[in-house]
Amino acid sequence: MPKRHLVRKLCLASIVVLVSLKAKADDDLMSVARQLFKPIPSVVPAVKDNPITHEKIELGKMLFFDPRLSASEIISCNSCHNLSTGGVDAGPTSVGHGWQQGPRRAPTVYNAVFNVAQFWDGRAADLKAQAKGPVQASVEMNATPDHVIKTLNSITDYVFMFQKAFPNEASPVTFDNMAKSLEAFEATLITPAAPFDQYLEGDPNALDDQQKDGLKLFMEKGCASCHNGINVGGQDYFPFGVIEKPDTNVRPAADKGRFALTGAATDEYVFRSAPLRNVALRAPYFHSGQVWSLKEAVGIMGQTQLGAKLSDREQNDIVAFLNSLTGQIPKIDYPVLPTRTDATPRPSLGR
């Protein structure tokens, strides 16, 4: 055999071996990832004690965008959980009634249905419990259940929609049913088919090499210890500052997280781990909303949570992986809201 043909044959054999080794490495990486993460489903998930129907979803969609649920009639759910900007507002913390600012960054509403509980401290068990909070909070929508019910009952189309959504109830326009309708709509706000989902479903080419390197680092460094499951986080509670105390701008000393709920010393500065789905869409980061760069956030988490000073390349690789978590954002048409009547309460702009 001529030498050139032998060299060519050896080169081809080497390529085959390298491809085989890479394929095995990809298979191993995918296998480990599947043990820690699950893809976002393409169907709307069920929620506890609230059968989801088309009528509830349509009503909830109207309510989500209706600012008349607030005392000022300026602020809607979408004001702080803007569906056009990753399910959050511009940050760092939301502006509410009378230009007041809340103490924490608004969590994203996208894929929130998959979280173990709602809010950074988990004080709401589910989305219907969460829906009641901002409506009544003086720093947010500053309304009352009575204001909400009076407003909804004054608008004929809303009364009709509540009757359709809750057909077995004699008086369906209630604060609880408002919350159930919002939960039904928000349960539809899922973002499937991210590159990472496609990878978990068996497509090894859905992630590029840098994203695979980032995924491997994400698991090996320990990020996945807190950020795992279907939402890549949002499944449990962890202290912020395990190894090193974060800067007070990032972790304000006055906000002690779940400690305010439980009073347990072990819950000081404990928060629900942030779900990382679509994280690239929603700067600024952390409950304080003080970090505008995803790369910087990765570096802070490595140092404070893992005691690891990540190199520039490692940070870039992990960010590349996090970019693969951006899914298909559902197309939501802005609704035309039912018309107010003379009986509809008027705006209250005072504090």
C-alpha positions in Angstrom: 0.0 0.0 0.0 1.4 3.4 -0.9 2.5 5.5 2.0 0.1 8.3 1.3 -2.9 5.9 1.3 -1.7 4.4 4.6 -1.4 7.9 6.2 -4.9 8.7 4.9 -6.3 5.5 6.3 -4.7 6.2 9.7 -6.0 9.7 9.8 -9.5 8.5 9.0 -9.2 5.9 11.7 -8.1 8.5 14.2 -11.1 10.7 13.3 -13.5 7.7 13.8 -12.0 7.1 17.3 -12.2 10.7 18.3 -15.8 10.9 17.0 -16.6 7.7 19.0 -15.0 9.1 22.1 -16.9 12.4 21.8 -20.1 10.5 21.2 -19.5 8.5 24.4 -18.7 11.6 26.3 -21.8 13.3 25.0 -23.9 10.2 26.0 -22.4 10.2 29.5 -23.0 14.0 29.9 -26.6 13.6 28.8 -27.1 10.6 31.1 -25.9 12.6 34.1 -28.0 15.7 33.1 -31.1 13.6 32.8 -30.7 12.5 36.4 -30.7 16.1 37.6 -33.0 18.0 35.2 -36.3 17.5 33.4 -37.5 19.2 30.2 -40.4 21.6 30.2 -43.5 19.9 28.9 -45.4 21.2 25.9 -48.7 20.8 27.6 -50.2 23.0 30.4 -49.6 21.3 33.8 -52.4 20.6 36.2 -52.5 22.6 39.5 -53.8 21.5 42.8 -57.5 22.1 43.7 -58.2 24.2 40.6 -59.2 22.3 37.4 -57.9 24.4 34.5 -60.5 25.3 31.8 -60.5 27.5 28.7 -63.0 29.8 30.5 -60.7 30.2 33.5 -57.7 30.9 31.3 -59.5 33.6 29.3 -60.8 35.2 32.4 -57.4 35.0 34.1 -55.8 36.6 31.1 -58.1 39.6 31.2 -57.5 40.0 35.0 -53.7 39.7 34.5 -53.7 42.8 32.3 -56.4 44.8 34.1 -55.0 47.7 36.1 -58.4 48.3 37.6 -57.7 45.6 40.2 -55.3 48.1 41.8 -56.4 51.1 43.8 -54.8 53.6 41.4 -56.1 51.7 38.4 -52.6 52.1 36.9 -50.9 48.9 38.0 -51.7 45.4 36.7 -50.0 42.0 37.3 -48.3 42.6 33.9 -46.7 45.8 35.3 -44.3 43.9 37.4 -44.4 40.6 35.5 -44.1 41.9 32.0 -44.7 39.1 29.5 -42.6 41.0 26.9 -39.5 41.1 29.1 -39.0 37.7 30.5 -42.0 37.8 32.9 -40.4 40.6 35.0 -40.1 44.3 34.9 -37.1 46.5 34.3 -36.0 46.3 38.0 -34.1 46.3 40.2 -37.2 46.4 42.4 -40.8 47.1 41.2 -42.5 50.5 41.4 -45.9 50.2 43.1 -48.6 52.4 44.4 -47.7 56.0 44.9 -44.2 55.4 43.3 -43.2 53.2 46.3 -40.6 50.6 45.6 -40.8 47.1 46.9 -37.9 45.5 48.8 -37.2 42.6 46.3 -36.8 41.9 42.6 -40.0 40.6 41.0 -39.7 36.9 40.3 -40.6 35.8 36.8 -44.1 34.5 36.1 -42.8 32.2 33.3 -42.7 28.6 34.5 -43.6 29.7 38.0 -46.1 26.9 38.1 -43.2 24.5 38.5 -41.8 26.1 41.6 -42.1 24.5 45.0 -43.7 27.7 46.3 -44.0 31.3 45.3 -42.1 34.5 46.2 -38.4 34.5 47.1 -39.2 33.3 50.6 -41.8 30.8 49.6 -44.6 32.4 51.6 -47.3 31.5 49.1 -47.9 27.8 48.6 -49.1 28.2 45.0 -50.0 30.6 42.3 -53.5 31.3 43.5 -52.2 32.2 47.0 -49.5 34.3 45.3 -52.1 36.2 43.2 -53.8 37.6 46.3 -50.6 39.1 47.8 -49.6 41.9 45.4 -53.2 43.0 45.0 -53.5 43.8 48.7 -49.9 44.9 49.4 -49.8 48.6 50.1 -46.5 48.9 48.3 -47.8 47.2 45.2 -51.4 47.4 44.1 -52.8 48.7 47.4 -56.3 47.3 46.9 -58.6 45.3 49.1 -60.8 42.2 48.3 -63.9 44.5 48.6 -62.5 46.9 46.1 -61.7 44.0 43.7 -65.1 42.4 44.0 -66.9 45.8 43.7 -65.0 46.5 40.6 -65.6 43.2 38.9 -69.3 43.1 39.8 -69.7 46.6 38.3 -68.5 45.4 34.9 -71.2 43.3 33.2 -68.8 41.3 30.9 -66.7 40.3 33.9 -69.8 39.0 35.7 -70.7 36.9 32.6 -67.1 35.6 32.3 -67.1 34.5 36.0 -70.4 32.7 35.5 -68.9 30.8 32.6 -65.7 30.0 34.4 -67.4 28.9 37.6 -70.8 27.6 36.4 -71.7 25.7 39.5 -71.5 28.6 41.9 -74.5 30.9 42.7 -72.2 33.9 43.3 -69.1 33.3 41.3 -67.5 36.7 41.5 -65.2 36.2 44.5 -61.7 37.1 45.5 -60.8 33.4 45.6 -62.1 32.9 42.1 -60.2 35.9 40.9 -57.1 34.2 42.2 -58.0 30.8 40.7 -58.5 32.4 37.3 -55.1 34.1 37.5 -53.5 30.8 38.5 -55.2 29.1 35.5 -53.8 31.7 33.1 -50.3 31.8 34.7 -50.1 28.0 34.4 -50.2 28.4 30.6 -47.1 30.6 30.8 -44.6 27.9 30.2 -41.6 28.0 27.8 -40.8 24.6 26.3 -38.4 23.6 23.6 -35.3 25.4 24.8 -32.1 24.0 23.4 -31.5 22.4 26.7 -34.9 20.7 26.6 -34.1 19.3 23.2 -30.8 18.0 24.5 -32.5 16.3 27.5 -35.0 14.8 25.0 -32.1 13.1 23.1 -30.7 15.6 20.6 -26.9 15.7 21.3 -26.5 18.6 18.7 -29.0 20.9 20.5 -26.1 22.3 22.6 -22.9 23.5 21.1 -19.5 22.5 22.5 -19.2 25.5 24.8 -22.7 25.0 26.2 -21.8 21.3 26.9 -18.7 22.5 28.7 -20.8 24.9 30.6 -23.3 22.2 31.5 -20.5 19.9 32.7 -19.0 22.7 34.9 -22.5 23.6 36.2 -22.8 20.0 37.5 -19.2 19.4 38.5 -18.8 22.7 40.4 -22.0 22.1 42.4 -24.4 24.7 40.9 -26.9 21.9 40.2 -27.0 21.1 43.9 -29.4 24.0 44.3 -30.4 24.7 40.7 -31.9 21.4 39.5 -35.3 19.9 38.5 -37.6 21.0 35.8 -37.1 24.7 36.5 -33.4 24.4 37.0 -34.0 25.8 40.5 -37.1 26.9 42.4 -37.4 23.6 44.2 -36.0 24.2 47.6 -34.5 26.8 50.0 -30.8 27.6 50.6 -28.8 30.2 52.5 -27.3 33.0 50.4 -23.7 33.1 51.4 -22.8 29.5 52.3 -19.1 30.0 52.0 -18.6 33.8 51.9 -20.9 36.6 52.8 -22.0 38.5 49.7 -21.6 42.3 49.4 -24.4 44.1 51.3 -25.6 45.7 48.0 -26.3 42.2 46.7 -27.6 40.8 50.0 -29.0 43.7 52.0 -28.5 43.0 55.8 -32.1 44.0 56.6 -33.7 41.3 54.4 -33.2 38.0 56.2 -35.4 36.0 53.8 -37.4 33.1 55.3 -36.4 34.2 58.9 -39.2 36.7 58.8 -41.7 33.8 58.3 -40.3 31.2 60.5 -38.3 33.0 63.2 -35.7 30.2 63.0 -32.1 31.3 63.2 -31.2 28.7 60.6 -33.5 30.5 58.1 -31.5 33.8 58.3 -30.7 34.8 54.7 -32.3 31.7 53.3 -34.2 32.1 50.1 -35.8 29.8 47.5 -33.2 29.1 44.8 -33.9 31.1 41.7 -35.3 29.2 38.8 -32.9 29.6 35.9 -35.2 29.1 33.0 -34.9 32.1 30.6 -32.5 33.7 33.0 -30.7 35.4 30.2 -33.8 37.5 29.5 -34.3 39.0 32.9 -31.4 41.0 34.3 -30.9 42.4 37.0 -30.2 39.4 39.2 -30.7 38.2 42.8 -33.5 39.1 45.1 -32.0 42.5 45.5 -31.8 43.1 41.7 -28.4 44.7 42.0 -26.3 42.7 39.5 -26.9 43.5 35.8 -24.5 41.0 34.2 -25.2 37.3 34.1 -21.5 36.6 34.0 -21.0 38.6 37.2 -23.9 36.8 38.8 -22.2 33.5 38.0 -19.0 34.7 39.5 -20.7 35.8 42.7 -22.5 32.5 43.1 -19.3 30.5 42.5 -17.5 32.5 45.2 -20.2 32.9 47.8 -22.0 29.6 47.5 -19.3 27.2 46.4 -16.1 28.8 47.5 -14.8 28.5 43.9 -13.2 31.4 42.1 -14.3 30.6 38.6 -11.9 31.6 35.8 -13.0 33.9 33.0 -13.4 30.9 30.6 -15.4 28.9 33.2 -17.8 31.9 33.7 -18.2 32.3 29.9 -18.9 28.6 29.5 -21.5 28.5 32.3 -23.2 31.6 30.8 -23.3 29.9 27.4 -25.1 26.9 29.1 -27.5 29.3 30.8 -28.3 30.8 27.4 -29.5 27.4 26.3 -32.3 27.6 29.0 -34.2 30.2 27.0 -37.3 28.5 25.7 -40.2 29.4 23.4 -42.0 32.3 24.9 -45.8 32.0 24.4 -47.4 34.5 22.1 -50.0 36.4 24.2 -52.3 38.9 22.4 -52.9 42.0 24.5 -56.6 41.7 25.5 -59.3 44.4 25.0 -60.6 44.7 28.5 -64.3 45.0 29.4 -65.7 48.5 29.6 -66.2 50.1 33.0 -69.6 51.4 34.1 -70.8 54.3 36.3 -70.7 51.8 39.2 -67.0 51.0 38.8 -64.9 52.5 41.6 -62.8 55.4 40.5 -59.0 55.6 40.9 -57.5 56.4 44.2 -54.0 57.9 43.8 -53.3 58.8 47.4 -51.2 56.6 49.7 
